């Protein structure tokens, strides 16, 4: 049996397909081809092929590897249908890996931009929380316990720390006065969106379209448990599908709000173009499907998805679990080389009630 061990090198310099990277990630100590096949659910012959490539690239060490077709433990011969499938799709495999490599090269740039945007919002939140104690001390010292008229009057004319302190006031009249103050700006709107807990006060913020368009104001409003439905619809209505999906699964957002966003997501999905629907499914690797209750894919969207040559196994699994999955898409996924090499995923697809019967007969 081959003894496979990882080497201490910088793997970032290697040009690997997603499948090769997946196998390499499972080699964290001495192991064998058979153990890797069990870990990855890939065919042993395919794992042996990937191990050979990784060894050639210097990513791993392999002891006791047989040369050519010589002695040593050999993986079991694949069944006749699998041999025929791999021979028929040899060129598809090469094209699939090239397409996957191209997408993987472009993906980090998109992910980096999104991560940078989230990190910037997190940094602003941290800075805001750091100063909050000071504003609370100012509010407790100067305004807590005072009459509403006094606080409203102060909100109309104060500035600096005093105006920021008044953003902690629970009365919607004070919120309205703050937003009328010519010295109030985006920083005050962000603070109000975070702290205020009445529908009327939050609606005062939303009256200013420039405030509602700010990413941090939106983020804090969405995390506010008292967010009115009308404002939620305005926020989600101006976002693209993928952003609405992110809101629907954001655990920092109250469950009540997420449930309502999922309703908006389904409405938006059914009104979207076929290209937008297909892009959402691909970008989320099918994770969005679990939220698309009572939704379906039209013929145009199905045709776009069938026109793609490569999908991740996660996408295939999510489609296999989705009851309204179109028969044409199921049949197309079943033909993919990566699915044919994975018995578990193949069985999931074949068990789907929408899988065409003539396709099922080929695998009986």
Secondary structure, 3 states (H helix, E strand, C coil): CCEEEECCCCHHHCCCCHHHHHHHHCCCCCECHHHHHHHHCCCHHHHHHHHHHHHHCCCEEEECCCCCCCCCCCCCCCCHHHHHHHHHCHHHHHHHHHHHHHHHHHHHHHHHHHHHHHHHHHHHHHHHHHHHHHHHHHHHHHCCCCCHHHHHHHHHHCCHHHHHHHCCCCCHHHHHHHHHCCCCCHHHHHHHHHHCCCHHHHHHHHCCHHHHCCHHHHHHHHCCCCCCHHHHHHHHHCCCHHHHHHHHCCCCCCHHHHHHHHHHHHHHHHHCCHHHHHHHHHHCCCHHHHHCCCCCCCHHHHHHHHCCCCCCHHHHHHHHHCCCCCHHHHHHHHCCHHHHCCHHHHHHHHHCCCCCHHHHHCCC
